Amino acid sequence: MRRRHHFHTDHLGHSVSATVQTGHTVVVEVLVDGKETGHATTRKDVPVTVPIELPTDPPTAASVLAAVGPGGPHATFTAPDAEPRPMAARPY
């Protein structure tokens, strides 16, 4: 059965959201300021990193690491000017 899990963080004044859809194939979508900027798929037990860019001047490269386990789906935001940090789960 497929379930959707939502995560969110803010960085440099921009909203970064990730949706992790679980199942046999895991689908990860990343939105920056409400626009899809990254998409990836992986097997159930393999973490995936989705590269993104924040619309700053100049653009800032960043990434979201999504994993299904252990302990349930989670996402981590990483940018060159900040420590990696877990993205907060959001109920939808």
SERO-842434 format. One record per residue (C-alpha): residue number from 1; residue in three letters; x, y, z. Coordinates in nm, 2 decimals, always signed. Layout:
<rs>
+-----+------+--------+--------+--------+
!  nr ! rest !      u !      v !      w !
+-----+------+--------+--------+--------+
! NUM !  ALA !      X !      Y !      Z !
...
+-----+------+--------+--------+--------+
</rs>
This chain:
<rs>
+-----+------+--------+--------+--------+
!  nr ! rest !      u !      v !      w !
+-----+------+--------+--------+--------+
!   1 !  MET !  +0.00 !  +0.00 !  +0.00 !
!   2 !  ARG !  +0.13 !  +0.34 !  -0.10 !
!   3 !  ARG !  +0.14 !  +0.63 !  +0.16 !
!   4 !  ARG !  +0.25 !  +0.99 !  +0.12 !
!   5 !  HIS !  +0.47 !  +1.16 !  +0.38 !
!   6 !  HIS !  +0.53 !  +1.53 !  +0.37 !
!   7 !  PHE !  +0.83 !  +1.72 !  +0.51 !
!   8 !  HIS !  +0.92 !  +2.09 !  +0.52 !
!   9 !  THR !  +1.20 !  +2.34 !  +0.60 !
!  10 !  ASP !  +1.29 !  +2.70 !  +0.52 !
!  11 !  HIS !  +1.63 !  +2.82 !  +0.40 !
!  12 !  LEU !  +1.75 !  +3.16 !  +0.30 !
!  13 !  GLY !  +1.39 !  +3.28 !  +0.29 !
!  14 !  HIS !  +1.27 !  +3.00 !  +0.06 !
!  15 !  SER !  +1.03 !  +2.72 !  +0.13 !
!  16 !  VAL !  +1.15 !  +2.36 !  +0.07 !
!  17 !  SER !  +0.90 !  +2.08 !  +0.08 !
!  18 !  ALA !  +0.95 !  +1.71 !  +0.01 !
!  19 !  THR !  +0.69 !  +1.44 !  -0.04 !
!  20 !  VAL !  +0.80 !  +1.08 !  +0.00 !
!  21 !  GLN !  +0.55 !  +0.82 !  -0.14 !
!  22 !  THR !  +0.62 !  +0.48 !  +0.00 !
!  23 !  GLY !  +0.56 !  +0.14 !  -0.16 !
!  24 !  HIS !  +0.76 !  -0.11 !  -0.37 !
!  25 !  THR !  +0.91 !  +0.19 !  -0.55 !
!  26 !  VAL !  +0.97 !  +0.50 !  -0.34 !
!  27 !  VAL !  +0.89 !  +0.83 !  -0.52 !
!  28 !  VAL !  +1.04 !  +1.16 !  -0.39 !
!  29 !  GLU !  +0.92 !  +1.50 !  -0.51 !
!  30 !  VAL !  +1.09 !  +1.82 !  -0.39 !
!  31 !  LEU !  +0.93 !  +2.17 !  -0.42 !
!  32 !  VAL !  +1.10 !  +2.50 !  -0.37 !
!  33 !  ASP !  +0.86 !  +2.79 !  -0.32 !
!  34 !  GLY !  +0.57 !  +2.57 !  -0.44 !
!  35 !  LYS !  +0.74 !  +2.47 !  -0.77 !
!  36 !  GLU !  +0.87 !  +2.11 !  -0.84 !
!  37 !  THR !  +1.24 !  +2.13 !  -0.87 !
!  38 !  GLY !  +1.35 !  +1.77 !  -0.81 !
!  39 !  HIS !  +1.21 !  +1.42 !  -0.85 !
!  40 !  ALA !  +1.36 !  +1.08 !  -0.79 !
!  41 !  THR !  +1.27 !  +0.72 !  -0.75 !
!  42 !  THR !  +1.44 !  +0.44 !  -0.56 !
!  43 !  ARG !  +1.38 !  +0.09 !  -0.42 !
!  44 !  LYS !  +1.21 !  +0.06 !  -0.08 !
!  45 !  ASP !  +1.53 !  +0.03 !  +0.13 !
!  46 !  VAL !  +1.77 !  +0.26 !  -0.06 !
!  47 !  PRO !  +1.81 !  +0.63 !  +0.04 !
!  48 !  VAL !  +1.80 !  +0.88 !  -0.24 !
!  49 !  THR !  +1.95 !  +1.23 !  -0.28 !
!  50 !  VAL !  +1.76 !  +1.48 !  -0.48 !
!  51 !  PRO !  +1.97 !  +1.78 !  -0.60 !
!  52 !  ILE !  +1.79 !  +2.11 !  -0.61 !
!  53 !  GLU !  +1.86 !  +2.48 !  -0.66 !
!  54 !  LEU !  +1.73 !  +2.77 !  -0.45 !
!  55 !  PRO !  +1.64 !  +3.07 !  -0.65 !
!  56 !  THR !  +1.89 !  +3.31 !  -0.49 !
!  57 !  ASP !  +2.13 !  +3.54 !  -0.68 !
!  58 !  PRO !  +2.34 !  +3.35 !  -0.77 !
!  59 !  PRO !  +2.14 !  +3.02 !  -0.74 !
!  60 !  THR !  +2.23 !  +2.81 !  -0.44 !
!  61 !  ALA !  +2.28 !  +2.44 !  -0.48 !
!  62 !  ALA !  +2.13 !  +2.22 !  -0.22 !
!  63 !  SER !  +1.99 !  +1.87 !  -0.18 !
!  64 !  VAL !  +1.73 !  +1.66 !  +0.00 !
!  65 !  LEU !  +1.82 !  +1.31 !  +0.12 !
!  66 !  ALA !  +1.51 !  +1.10 !  +0.16 !
!  67 !  ALA !  +1.49 !  +0.75 !  +0.32 !
!  68 !  VAL !  +1.21 !  +0.52 !  +0.42 !
!  69 !  GLY !  +1.36 !  +0.36 !  +0.73 !
!  70 !  PRO !  +1.45 !  +0.27 !  +0.99 !
!  71 !  GLY !  +1.18 !  +0.42 !  +1.20 !
!  72 !  GLY !  +0.97 !  +0.55 !  +0.91 !
!  73 !  PRO !  +1.02 !  +0.79 !  +0.63 !
!  74 !  HIS !  +1.24 !  +1.10 !  +0.69 !
!  75 !  ALA !  +1.41 !  +1.37 !  +0.49 !
!  76 !  THR !  +1.73 !  +1.57 !  +0.55 !
!  77 !  PHE !  +1.81 !  +1.91 !  +0.39 !
!  78 !  THR !  +2.17 !  +1.99 !  +0.30 !
!  79 !  ALA !  +2.32 !  +2.32 !  +0.17 !
!  80 !  PRO !  +2.68 !  +2.42 !  +0.14 !
!  81 !  ASP !  +2.64 !  +2.71 !  +0.39 !
!  82 !  ALA !  +2.45 !  +2.52 !  +0.66 !
!  83 !  GLU !  +2.47 !  +2.19 !  +0.86 !
!  84 !  PRO !  +2.25 !  +1.91 !  +0.73 !
!  85 !  ARG !  +1.92 !  +1.92 !  +0.92 !
!  86 !  PRO !  +1.62 !  +1.70 !  +0.94 !
!  87 !  MET !  +1.31 !  +1.84 !  +0.77 !
!  88 !  ALA !  +1.00 !  +1.86 !  +0.99 !
!  89 !  ALA !  +0.72 !  +1.62 !  +0.92 !
!  90 !  ARG !  +0.39 !  +1.78 !  +0.82 !
!  91 !  PRO !  +0.05 !  +1.62 !  +0.85 !
!  92 !  TYR !  -0.16 !  +1.66 !  +0.53 !
+-----+------+--------+--------+--------+
</rs>
